[in-house]
Amino acid sequence: MVALAGLAGAGLAACGTAGQSSDPTSQSQNARAEVPLHGHPQLINPVAGAAGSTGSGATASASSSSQPSEVTVGPTSSKSLPQPISTSQVMAELASSGISANPDRATLTPNLLAIPPINAPAAVQEVIDAGNEIAHLPYIWGGGHMTFEDTGYDCSGSLSFILAAAGLLKSTETSGELMSYGDPGPGKWITIFANQGHTFAYIAGLRFDTVALAESGSRWSNRKADEPDLGSFAVRHPPGL
């Protein structure tokens, strides 16, 4: 088990660093999963109220070429993993925050979920809703790639899930593949940063990222994009957003 503090200190090492890919499927286009969507990616065993604070981190070293395509570091039993937050639980937690939605910017609640802006397009609200469902799930190297259904997600698996939930992606993509996703440049509502080793996004002003998960226990944060290698990231956005 890798301590959260160590993972947070590693920064982008959670999903790789520039020039050194640790996105588990970035080395193989064949690892992409053509998953039929039915309105929303389906999660494994959603249990209302079962999501807890992520008490352990997960990371993987990119230095070993013999590493299997999917490695989980952390809890050894899936029964000990936090389960996805159900829609009813998300709504209850958002309501209990006592915070009203901002018209143009997502709002971060005390329990580190995101309230969608009132003026956001439906697709953006769906992306945020999906992000809330997996916000507290652990980092699993390779999680969310062979299927949208998983008990944990790496950086690109996390983005694949939330984009697919809004119909903005038809199959899981690696961080390298997200470098050419959609249209170039920042978007009005969603901006994706991606290089061969890591990816994260800004959605209605909030950051959605596995590095934030290591730091706070949630993928949502107000963390600024101040990585020293930010110039190595392609900047993309969904068309029209």
C-alpha positions as CSV (number, residue, x, y, z in Angstrom):
1,M,0.0,0.0,0.0
2,V,1.3,3.4,-1.0
3,A,0.6,6.2,1.4
4,L,-1.5,9.1,0.1
5,A,1.2,11.6,1.2
6,G,3.7,9.8,-1.0
7,L,1.4,9.7,-3.9
8,A,0.6,13.4,-3.6
9,G,4.2,14.2,-3.4
10,A,4.8,12.3,-6.6
11,G,2.4,14.6,-8.4
12,L,2.1,13.5,-11.9
13,A,3.7,10.2,-11.1
14,A,0.3,8.9,-10.3
15,C,-0.4,8.7,-14.1
16,G,3.1,9.2,-15.4
17,T,5.4,12.1,-16.2
18,A,6.4,13.8,-19.4
19,G,8.4,11.5,-21.6
20,Q,7.7,8.5,-19.5
21,S,4.3,7.0,-19.9
22,S,2.7,5.0,-17.2
23,D,-0.8,5.1,-18.5
24,P,-1.2,1.3,-18.7
25,T,-2.9,1.2,-22.1
26,S,-1.1,4.0,-23.9
27,Q,1.3,1.6,-25.4
28,S,-1.4,-0.4,-27.1
29,Q,-4.2,0.9,-29.3
30,N,-5.8,-2.6,-29.0
31,A,-6.6,-2.0,-25.3
32,R,-9.4,0.4,-26.1
33,A,-12.8,-1.0,-25.3
34,E,-15.7,-0.5,-27.6
35,V,-18.3,-0.4,-25.0
36,P,-22.0,0.1,-25.9
37,L,-23.5,2.9,-23.9
38,H,-27.0,2.9,-22.6
39,G,-27.5,6.5,-21.6
40,H,-24.9,6.4,-18.9
41,P,-21.9,4.1,-18.2
42,Q,-23.0,1.5,-15.7
43,L,-21.1,1.2,-12.5
44,I,-20.4,-2.0,-10.5
45,N,-22.5,-2.5,-7.4
46,P,-23.6,1.0,-6.6
47,V,-24.5,1.2,-3.0
48,A,-26.2,4.2,-1.5
49,G,-24.1,5.7,1.3
50,A,-21.3,3.3,0.9
51,A,-18.8,5.7,-0.6
52,G,-16.2,6.8,2.0
53,S,-13.1,8.8,2.1
54,T,-10.3,7.3,0.0
55,G,-7.9,6.2,2.7
56,S,-5.2,4.7,0.4
57,G,-3.6,5.8,-2.8
58,A,-2.5,3.8,-5.8
59,T,0.3,4.3,-8.2
60,A,2.4,2.3,-10.6
61,S,6.0,2.5,-11.8
62,A,6.6,3.0,-15.5
63,S,10.2,1.7,-15.2
64,S,9.4,-2.0,-15.5
65,S,8.6,-3.3,-19.0
66,S,7.4,-6.6,-17.5
67,Q,4.6,-5.0,-15.6
68,P,1.2,-6.5,-16.4
69,S,-1.4,-4.5,-18.2
70,E,-3.4,-3.9,-15.1
71,V,-2.0,-3.5,-11.6
72,T,-3.8,-2.5,-8.5
73,V,-1.8,-1.1,-5.6
74,G,-3.7,-0.6,-2.4
75,P,-6.5,-2.7,-0.9
76,T,-6.1,-6.3,-1.9
77,S,-9.8,-7.2,-1.7
78,S,-12.4,-5.5,-3.8
79,K,-14.8,-5.8,-0.9
80,S,-12.7,-3.2,0.9
81,L,-12.9,-0.7,-1.9
82,P,-15.3,2.3,-1.7
83,Q,-18.3,1.8,-3.9
84,P,-19.6,4.3,-6.4
85,I,-21.9,6.9,-5.0
86,S,-25.4,6.4,-6.1
87,T,-27.4,9.3,-7.7
88,S,-29.6,9.6,-4.7
89,Q,-26.6,9.8,-2.3
90,V,-25.0,12.4,-4.5
91,M,-28.2,14.5,-4.5
92,A,-28.4,14.1,-0.7
93,E,-24.8,15.2,-0.2
94,L,-25.2,18.2,-2.5
95,A,-28.4,19.3,-0.7
96,S,-26.8,18.9,2.7
97,S,-23.9,21.2,1.7
98,G,-26.3,24.2,1.8
99,I,-24.6,25.7,-1.2
100,S,-26.5,27.1,-4.1
101,A,-25.5,26.6,-7.7
102,N,-23.5,29.3,-9.4
103,P,-24.9,30.4,-12.8
104,D,-21.7,30.0,-14.7
105,R,-19.1,28.1,-12.6
106,A,-19.2,24.7,-10.9
107,T,-19.1,25.0,-7.1
108,L,-17.0,22.7,-4.8
109,T,-18.9,21.5,-1.7
110,P,-17.3,20.8,1.7
111,N,-17.4,17.1,1.0
112,L,-15.6,17.8,-2.3
113,L,-18.3,17.1,-4.8
114,A,-19.2,19.5,-7.6
115,I,-22.5,21.4,-8.1
116,P,-23.1,22.1,-11.8
117,P,-23.6,25.7,-12.9
118,I,-27.2,26.6,-13.6
119,N,-26.4,27.9,-17.1
120,A,-24.3,24.9,-18.1
121,P,-25.4,22.9,-21.1
122,A,-27.0,19.5,-20.4
123,A,-23.9,17.6,-21.5
124,V,-21.7,19.6,-19.0
125,Q,-24.1,18.8,-16.2
126,E,-24.0,15.1,-17.1
127,V,-20.2,15.2,-17.1
128,I,-20.3,16.7,-13.6
129,D,-22.9,14.3,-12.3
130,A,-20.7,11.4,-13.6
131,G,-17.7,12.9,-12.0
132,N,-19.5,13.0,-8.6
133,E,-20.3,9.3,-8.8
134,I,-16.6,8.3,-9.1
135,A,-15.1,11.3,-7.3
136,H,-14.0,9.3,-4.2
137,L,-13.2,6.0,-5.9
138,P,-9.6,4.9,-5.5
139,Y,-6.9,5.2,-8.1
140,I,-6.3,1.9,-9.9
141,W,-3.6,1.6,-12.5
142,G,-5.5,0.5,-15.7
143,G,-8.9,1.0,-14.0
144,G,-11.7,2.0,-16.4
145,H,-10.0,0.9,-19.6
146,M,-11.2,-2.5,-20.7
147,T,-14.7,-1.5,-19.6
148,F,-16.4,1.6,-18.2
149,E,-17.5,-0.5,-15.3
150,D,-14.8,-0.6,-12.6
151,T,-14.2,-0.2,-8.9
152,G,-11.4,2.3,-9.4
153,Y,-10.0,4.5,-12.3
154,D,-6.7,5.9,-13.4
155,C,-6.4,9.3,-14.9
156,S,-7.6,8.6,-18.5
157,G,-10.1,6.0,-17.2
158,S,-11.6,8.7,-15.1
159,L,-12.0,11.1,-18.0
160,S,-13.2,8.4,-20.3
161,F,-16.0,7.6,-17.8
162,I,-17.3,11.1,-17.4
163,L,-17.1,12.0,-21.1
164,A,-18.9,8.8,-22.1
165,A,-21.6,9.5,-19.5
166,A,-22.6,12.6,-21.5
167,G,-22.3,10.9,-24.9
168,L,-19.0,12.7,-25.7
169,L,-16.9,9.6,-26.1
170,K,-17.8,6.1,-27.5
171,S,-14.9,4.1,-26.2
172,T,-12.3,4.3,-23.5
173,E,-9.2,6.3,-24.4
174,T,-5.7,6.5,-23.0
175,S,-4.0,9.8,-22.1
176,G,-2.0,9.6,-25.4
177,E,-5.2,9.2,-27.4
178,L,-6.9,12.1,-25.6
179,M,-4.1,14.3,-27.0
180,S,-6.1,14.3,-30.2
181,Y,-9.6,14.2,-28.8
182,G,-12.2,16.7,-30.0
183,D,-11.1,20.1,-31.1
184,P,-7.8,21.9,-30.3
185,G,-7.5,24.6,-27.6
186,P,-9.4,25.3,-24.4
187,G,-13.2,25.0,-24.4
188,K,-15.8,27.3,-22.9
189,W,-17.0,24.6,-20.4
190,I,-14.6,21.7,-20.7
191,T,-10.8,21.8,-21.3
192,I,-8.7,18.6,-21.4
193,F,-5.0,18.5,-20.8
194,A,-3.3,15.3,-22.0
195,N,0.2,14.0,-22.7
196,Q,1.6,10.5,-23.0
197,G,1.7,10.0,-19.3
198,H,-1.1,11.9,-17.7
199,T,-4.4,13.7,-18.3
200,F,-6.8,15.9,-16.4
201,A,-9.6,18.3,-17.1
202,Y,-11.2,21.6,-16.1
203,I,-14.9,21.4,-16.1
204,A,-16.9,24.6,-15.5
205,G,-13.9,26.0,-13.6
206,L,-13.2,23.0,-11.4
207,R,-10.3,20.6,-11.9
208,F,-11.1,16.8,-12.2
209,D,-7.9,14.8,-11.7
210,T,-6.4,11.8,-9.9
211,V,-3.7,14.0,-8.5
212,A,-6.4,15.8,-6.6
213,L,-7.6,12.5,-5.4
214,A,-4.2,11.7,-3.8
215,E,-4.2,15.1,-2.1
216,S,-7.7,15.4,-0.8
217,G,-9.6,12.1,-1.3
218,S,-11.7,13.5,-4.2
219,R,-11.0,14.0,-7.9
220,W,-12.6,17.4,-7.8
221,S,-10.5,20.4,-6.6
222,N,-9.7,24.1,-7.2
223,R,-6.1,23.1,-8.0
224,K,-4.4,25.3,-10.6
225,A,-2.8,23.9,-13.7
226,D,0.7,24.8,-12.6
227,E,2.6,21.7,-13.5
228,P,6.2,22.5,-14.5
229,D,5.8,20.4,-17.6
230,L,2.4,21.9,-18.6
231,G,3.8,22.8,-22.0
232,S,4.0,19.1,-22.8
233,F,0.2,18.7,-22.5
234,A,-2.1,18.9,-25.5
235,V,-5.1,21.2,-24.8
236,R,-8.3,19.9,-26.2
237,H,-12.1,20.3,-25.8
238,P,-15.3,18.6,-26.8
239,P,-16.7,20.2,-29.9
240,G,-19.1,23.0,-29.0
241,L,-18.2,22.9,-25.3
